[in-house]
């Protein structure tokens, strides 16, 4: 099998028959039998549609921007994922289910070069999906830099994951609210971002704020915490070109280390806002609870800890799984709320819990404010 991202594209077969048979040959016998109709009928038709669509867009590039094509892409991609879900439900072993999805992704590889989101998720150059550069591209709508089928497929993902943009915008609103709350005191405003990623929210605030509001940010001391040195290097460059905040500190540590670090425990009661979006969905209960507890323990009175979570009822998990090999820990709203409250309650510090959602209902925003 040719690795994902191999180029030039002419080295990869686009024959649906060969691709499907090659995929089936990689599967355990029971999985191949259970999913044979999906591969031989549904997937083969989908690959033929991909090839035809690519040829259409090569001949008429302007068609990529039409509402009709966007709806056609939605129908075909969402449809093949749904039929894949139905097929894999017939496979009992989780390892075999993963093999089916991997085999599916291998067949669509020939049409993926040029897709900045999908390819980076599949190749995982930083060792995990959703790294800082993938998220930066997502936030910046860089699908517009590509054309043809690549741009159409990436646009499709953006359409389905508007909630991710909403989550980033919510973080900006929370930051502004706390800066406004504390600016009059003249004291430093200490903010910690967990799993900081590219800090796109701060870049956008720098672009958007009017002069009067910008002055309030002069007392902000921001700490960017991330496990990835390259991510923090990107942030250093970004803040080096900005004069929005008073100072920025960088802490290279993973969230597991953060939750157990004596250095961070000693910082108890020193932060006015601690937030981390895009982190909760990767941890099982015990680890997530530990991060939430540690985050809340850092707060001053009136400070807020916010760690949003994708909604089991509203987020399109299968699409990310089948197309991007991007999986998450799923929780219902009651499970998330109970875990969050229990984690904060363990410190025996008075708090007020709040929970709401973004407009798509796909993101749950849980937060705890420290009370006197």
Protein Blocks (a to p, Z undefined) as FASTA:
>chain_A
ZZehiacfklpccbfklmmmmmmmmpcfklmmmmmmmmmmmmmmmmmmmmmmmmmmmmmm
mlmmpmklmmmmmmmmmmmmmmmmmmmmmpmblklmmmmmmmmmmmmmmmmgopaklmmm
mnomnopahilklmmmmmnopmmmpgcjllmmmmmmmmmmmmmmmmmmmmmmmmmmmmmm
mmmnopacddddehklnolmmmmmmmmpcfklmmmmmmpccddddfblklmmmmmmmmmm
pckbmbdcdddddfklmmmgmklmmmgoiafbdcdehklmmpcfklmmmmmmmmmmmpce
hiacddddddfklpcfklmmmmnopacddddfklmmmmmmmmmmmnopacdddddddfko
paccddddddZZ
